[in-house]
Amino acid sequence: MSRREREARIHELLNQVQQQRLDLSADSRDWLTSTAQYDRGWLTLIGMRRYLAIGSSALAIWSIRSPNRLLRWAKRGFGVWSTWRMIKSTLNTR
């Protein structure tokens, strides 16, 4: 392989690497744009971690003091959730 052919091959490879870097950069930007909503949600959840810990502690104390009330609200929540699922499935079949 002559020197000129080797330099041409090196130039060709460098151009290929540059194109791959540009493609990777564009794909990275697209990926960050498409996952930005999930990132914001995750950061919000992480930011609320302290309040969730306090709320769960308060709920634990409250449930020990009045377990019947907690069961009643759990049944109501399950009823509302079941009703919502039924309405949603009924509307989707139409």
N, CA and C atoms as an extended XYZ file, in Angstrom:
282
Properties=species:S:1:pos:R:3:atomname:S:1:resname:S:1:resid:I:1 pbc="F F F"
N         0.843       -1.164        0.000 N   MET     1
C         0.000        0.000        0.000 CA  MET     1
C         0.893        1.234        0.000 C   MET     1
N         0.663        2.106       -0.917 N   SER     2
C         1.519        3.290       -1.026 CA  SER     2
C         1.108        4.322        0.017 C   SER     2
N         1.960        5.292        0.162 N   ARG     3
C         1.726        6.347        1.141 CA  ARG     3
C         0.459        7.128        0.804 C   ARG     3
N         0.237        7.410       -0.462 N   ARG     4
C        -0.939        8.170       -0.894 CA  ARG     4
C        -2.228        7.381       -0.595 C   ARG     4
N        -2.213        6.070       -0.841 N   GLU     5
C        -3.384        5.242       -0.566 CA  GLU     5
C        -3.673        5.176        0.936 C   GLU     5
N        -2.587        5.088        1.718 N   ARG     6
C        -2.752        5.037        3.159 CA  ARG     6
C        -3.319        6.350        3.693 C   ARG     6
N        -2.847        7.467        3.204 N   GLU     7
C        -3.377        8.769        3.629 CA  GLU     7
C        -4.840        8.927        3.215 C   GLU     7
N        -5.188        8.431        2.029 N   ALA     8
C        -6.578        8.489        1.582 CA  ALA     8
C        -7.466        7.627        2.483 C   ALA     8
N        -6.968        6.467        2.854 N   ARG     9
C        -7.734        5.575        3.739 CA  ARG     9
C        -7.908        6.205        5.112 C   ARG     9
N        -6.848        6.819        5.629 N   ILE    10
C        -6.927        7.495        6.925 CA  ILE    10
C        -7.936        8.632        6.853 C   ILE    10
N        -7.908        9.407        5.799 N   HIS    11
C        -8.851       10.511        5.620 CA  HIS    11
C       -10.290        9.988        5.552 C   HIS    11
N       -10.461        8.882        4.838 N   GLU    12
C       -11.791        8.277        4.726 CA  GLU    12
C       -12.294        7.808        6.096 C   GLU    12
N       -11.410        7.184        6.866 N   LEU    13
C       -11.792        6.716        8.201 CA  LEU    13
C       -12.097        7.873        9.146 C   LEU    13
N       -11.314        8.936        9.072 N   LEU    14
C       -11.570       10.111        9.901 CA  LEU    14
C       -12.911       10.748        9.557 C   LEU    14
N       -13.240       10.806        8.281 N   ASN    15
C       -14.553       11.324        7.881 CA  ASN    15
C       -15.681       10.439        8.410 C   ASN    15
N       -15.465        9.136        8.369 N   GLN    16
C       -16.473        8.205        8.871 CA  GLN    16
C       -16.678        8.381       10.380 C   GLN    16
N       -15.592        8.532       11.112 N   VAL    17
C       -15.668        8.742       12.562 CA  VAL    17
C       -16.391       10.053       12.864 C   VAL    17
N       -16.078       11.101       12.129 N   GLN    18
C       -16.731       12.396       12.331 CA  GLN    18
C       -18.236       12.274       12.090 C   GLN    18
N       -18.637       11.552       11.048 N   GLN    19
C       -20.056       11.372       10.758 CA  GLN    19
C       -20.749       10.573       11.857 C   GLN    19
N       -20.073        9.576       12.382 N   GLN    20
C       -20.639        8.786       13.464 CA  GLN    20
C       -20.815        9.633       14.720 C   GLN    20
N       -19.861       10.514       14.992 N   ARG    21
C       -19.982       11.415       16.143 CA  ARG    21
C       -21.164       12.353       15.982 C   ARG    21
N       -21.359       12.874       14.768 N   LEU    22
C       -22.499       13.765       14.522 CA  LEU    22
C       -23.825       13.005       14.679 C   LEU    22
N       -23.882       11.784       14.167 N   ASP    23
C       -25.088       10.970       14.308 CA  ASP    23
C       -25.383       10.670       15.776 C   ASP    23
N       -24.337       10.337       16.523 N   LEU    24
C       -24.500       10.040       17.942 CA  LEU    24
C       -24.987       11.270       18.702 C   LEU    24
N       -24.457       12.419       18.378 N   SER    25
C       -24.878       13.659       19.023 CA  SER    25
C       -26.340       13.960       18.725 C   SER    25
N       -26.771       13.772       17.497 N   ALA    26
C       -28.167       14.021       17.128 CA  ALA    26
C       -29.094       13.028       17.814 C   ALA    26
N       -28.698       11.769       17.856 N   ASP    27
C       -29.519       10.756       18.528 CA  ASP    27
C       -29.612       11.022       20.024 C   ASP    27
N       -28.517       11.468       20.613 N   SER    28
C       -28.516       11.799       22.036 CA  SER    28
C       -29.480       12.949       22.320 C   SER    28
N       -29.458       13.962       21.490 N   ARG    29
C       -30.365       15.098       21.653 CA  ARG    29
C       -31.815       14.650       21.516 C   ARG    29
N       -32.110       13.804       20.526 N   ASP    30
C       -33.471       13.295       20.353 CA  ASP    30
C       -33.910       12.477       21.560 C   ASP    30
N       -33.002       11.653       22.083 N   TRP    31
C       -33.323       10.827       23.238 CA  TRP    31
C       -33.632       11.692       24.453 C   TRP    31
N       -32.816       12.713       24.698 N   LEU    32
C       -33.052       13.587       25.846 CA  LEU    32
C       -34.362       14.354       25.697 C   LEU    32
N       -34.712       14.742       24.490 N   THR    33
C       -35.967       15.443       24.256 CA  THR    33
C       -37.155       14.531       24.517 C   THR    33
N       -37.065       13.289       24.072 N   SER    34
C       -38.200       12.382       24.230 CA  SER    34
C       -38.366       11.897       25.664 C   SER    34
N       -37.320       11.876       26.462 N   THR    35
C       -37.430       11.408       27.848 CA  THR    35
C       -37.476       12.556       28.859 C   THR    35
N       -37.558       13.790       28.413 N   ALA    36
C       -37.542       14.931       29.328 CA  ALA    36
C       -38.735       14.902       30.285 C   ALA    36
N       -39.898       14.487       29.804 N   GLN    37
C       -41.087       14.445       30.651 CA  GLN    37
C       -40.897       13.449       31.802 C   GLN    37
N       -40.321       12.293       31.502 N   TYR    38
C       -40.080       11.298       32.550 CA  TYR    38
C       -39.029       11.788       33.542 C   TYR    38
N       -38.034       12.489       33.037 N   ASP    39
C       -37.004       13.026       33.922 CA  ASP    39
C       -37.588       14.045       34.888 C   ASP    39
N       -38.452       14.924       34.379 N   ARG    40
C       -39.084       15.908       35.261 CA  ARG    40
C       -39.948       15.234       36.315 C   ARG    40
N       -40.696       14.210       35.918 N   GLY    41
C       -41.522       13.478       36.878 CA  GLY    41
C       -40.689       12.797       37.948 C   GLY    41
N       -39.579       12.186       37.543 N   TRP    42
C       -38.695       11.525       38.495 CA  TRP    42
C       -38.091       12.531       39.466 C   TRP    42
N       -37.658       13.680       38.957 N   LEU    43
C       -37.087       14.702       39.842 CA  LEU    43
C       -38.134       15.244       40.810 C   LEU    43
N       -39.380       15.370       40.357 N   THR    44
C       -40.461       15.803       41.245 CA  THR    44
C       -40.676       14.774       42.342 C   THR    44
N       -40.699       13.497       41.974 N   LEU    45
C       -40.887       12.433       42.961 CA  LEU    45
C       -39.747       12.409       43.968 C   LEU    45
N       -38.533       12.564       43.492 N   ILE    46
C       -37.371       12.585       44.398 CA  ILE    46
C       -37.445       13.800       45.316 C   ILE    46
N       -37.910       14.929       44.791 N   GLY    47
C       -38.039       16.127       45.610 CA  GLY    47
C       -39.106       15.986       46.681 C   GLY    47
N       -40.110       15.148       46.423 N   MET    48
C       -41.197       14.962       47.381 CA  MET    48
C       -40.914       13.831       48.364 C   MET    48
N       -39.762       13.211       48.259 N   ARG    49
C       -39.434       12.052       49.091 CA  ARG    49
C       -39.568       12.362       50.578 C   ARG    49
N       -39.127       13.506       50.999 N   ARG    50
C       -39.201       13.897       52.404 CA  ARG    50
C       -40.649       13.982       52.863 C   ARG    50
N       -41.501       14.600       52.042 N   TYR    51
C       -42.906       14.745       52.407 CA  TYR    51
C       -43.636       13.410       52.385 C   TYR    51
N       -43.268       12.539       51.461 N   LEU    52
C       -43.870       11.209       51.413 CA  LEU    52
C       -43.507       10.398       52.655 C   LEU    52
N       -42.291       10.543       53.137 N   ALA    53
C       -41.866        9.839       54.354 CA  ALA    53
C       -42.651       10.346       55.557 C   ALA    53
N       -42.816       11.643       55.658 N   ILE    54
C       -43.586       12.226       56.768 CA  ILE    54
C       -45.042       11.794       56.677 C   ILE    54
N       -45.605       11.842       55.466 N   GLY    55
C       -47.008       11.449       55.285 CA  GLY    55
C       -47.240        9.983       55.592 C   GLY    55
N       -46.329        9.117       55.173 N   SER    56
C       -46.509        7.697       55.466 CA  SER    56
C       -46.380        7.417       56.958 C   SER    56
N       -45.518        8.149       57.642 N   SER    57
C       -45.395        7.995       59.092 CA  SER    57
C       -46.677        8.437       59.785 C   SER    57
N       -47.208        9.562       59.347 N   ALA    58
C       -48.465       10.041       59.925 CA  ALA    58
C       -49.605        9.060       59.643 C   ALA    58
N       -49.642        8.504       58.455 N   LEU    59
C       -50.666        7.530       58.104 CA  LEU    59
C       -50.527        6.271       58.951 C   LEU    59
N       -49.314        5.845       59.222 N   ALA    60
C       -49.101        4.663       60.055 CA  ALA    60
C       -49.613        4.899       61.474 C   ALA    60
N       -49.310        6.044       62.031 N   ILE    61
C       -49.792        6.372       63.384 CA  ILE    61
C       -51.311        6.467       63.385 C   ILE    61
N       -51.871        7.123       62.375 N   TRP    62
C       -53.325        7.288       62.293 CA  TRP    62
C       -54.016        5.947       62.123 C   TRP    62
N       -53.413        5.024       61.344 N   SER    63
C       -54.037        3.721       61.133 CA  SER    63
C       -53.986        2.856       62.391 C   SER    63
N       -52.983        3.038       63.217 N   ILE    64
C       -52.920        2.306       64.487 CA  ILE    64
C       -53.997        2.803       65.439 C   ILE    64
N       -54.242        4.099       65.417 N   ARG    65
C       -55.232        4.675       66.324 CA  ARG    65
C       -56.659        4.372       65.896 C   ARG    65
N       -56.915        4.275       64.583 N   SER    66
C       -58.278        4.003       64.123 CA  SER    66
C       -58.243        3.101       62.887 C   SER    66
N       -58.070        1.811       63.074 N   PRO    67
C       -57.946        0.897       61.930 CA  PRO    67
C       -59.244        0.740       61.141 C   PRO    67
N       -60.386        0.849       61.788 N   ASN    68
C       -61.661        0.694       61.083 CA  ASN    68
C       -61.870        1.801       60.054 C   ASN    68
N       -61.497        2.992       60.396 N   ARG    69
C       -61.648        4.118       59.481 CA  ARG    69
C       -60.762        3.928       58.246 C   ARG    69
N       -59.555        3.434       58.474 N   LEU    70
C       -58.645        3.181       57.362 CA  LEU    70
C       -59.203        2.101       56.439 C   LEU    70
N       -59.756        1.034       57.009 N   LEU    71
C       -60.356       -0.020       56.195 CA  LEU    71
C       -61.547        0.510       55.395 C   LEU    71
N       -62.355        1.345       56.031 N   ARG    72
C       -63.507        1.927       55.338 CA  ARG    72
C       -63.053        2.756       54.136 C   ARG    72
N       -62.023        3.573       54.320 N   TRP    73
C       -61.533        4.401       53.207 CA  TRP    73
C       -60.869        3.546       52.128 C   TRP    73
N       -60.219        2.455       52.525 N   ALA    74
C       -59.625        1.558       51.543 CA  ALA    74
C       -60.714        0.904       50.691 C   ALA    74
N       -61.801        0.485       51.316 N   LYS    75
C       -62.922       -0.106       50.577 CA  LYS    75
C       -63.535        0.910       49.624 C   LYS    75
N       -63.682        2.125       50.084 N   ARG    76
C       -64.236        3.177       49.212 CA  ARG    76
C       -63.319        3.441       48.020 C   ARG    76
N       -62.025        3.501       48.291 N   GLY    77
C       -61.069        3.718       47.205 CA  GLY    77
C       -61.104        2.591       46.200 C   GLY    77
N       -61.185        1.360       46.681 N   PHE    78
C       -61.265        0.218       45.775 CA  PHE    78
C       -62.554        0.257       44.965 C   PHE    78
N       -63.643        0.679       45.596 N   GLY    79
C       -64.924        0.797       44.886 CA  GLY    79
C       -64.862        1.850       43.786 C   GLY    79
N       -64.258        2.981       44.087 N   VAL    80
C       -64.128        4.048       43.084 CA  VAL    80
C       -63.234        3.580       41.937 C   VAL    80
N       -62.150        2.903       42.264 N   TRP    81
C       -61.237        2.397       41.242 CA  TRP    81
C       -61.925        1.368       40.361 C   TRP    81
N       -62.694        0.456       40.954 N   SER    82
C       -63.410       -0.561       40.177 CA  SER    82
C       -64.458        0.078       39.276 C   SER    82
N       -65.154        1.093       39.808 N   THR    83
C       -66.153        1.798       39.003 CA  THR    83
C       -65.494        2.499       37.830 C   THR    83
N       -64.377        3.140       38.075 N   TRP    84
C       -63.660        3.825       37.005 CA  TRP    84
C       -63.205        2.855       35.923 C   TRP    84
N       -62.690        1.699       36.329 N   ARG    85
C       -62.276        0.682       35.353 CA  ARG    85
C       -63.441        0.200       34.511 C   ARG    85
N       -64.606       -0.013       35.150 N   MET    86
C       -65.786       -0.486       34.433 CA  MET    86
C       -66.258        0.560       33.419 C   MET    86
N       -66.303        1.814       33.842 N   ILE    87
C       -66.736        2.898       32.941 CA  ILE    87
C       -65.754        3.022       31.780 C   ILE    87
N       -64.475        2.962       32.073 N   LYS    88
C       -63.454        3.088       31.037 CA  LYS    88
C       -63.545        1.944       30.026 C   LYS    88
N       -63.729        0.730       30.501 N   SER    89
C       -63.826       -0.412       29.585 CA  SER    89
C       -65.115       -0.345       28.776 C   SER    89
N       -66.184        0.160       29.362 N   THR    90
C       -67.456        0.298       28.639 CA  THR    90
C       -67.324        1.334       27.531 C   THR    90
N       -66.677        2.440       27.826 N   LEU    91
C       -66.516        3.500       26.822 CA  LEU    91
C       -65.565        3.082       25.705 C   LEU    91
N       -64.567        2.255       26.023 N   ASN    92
C       -63.610        1.827       25.015 CA  ASN    92
C       -64.198        0.834       24.020 C   ASN    92
N       -65.239        0.119       24.411 N   THR    93
C       -65.841       -0.866       23.504 CA  THR    93
C       -66.706       -0.205       22.452 C   THR    93
N       -67.108        0.998       22.665 N   ARG    94
C       -67.972        1.702       21.705 CA  ARG    94
C       -67.206        2.251       20.550 C   ARG    94
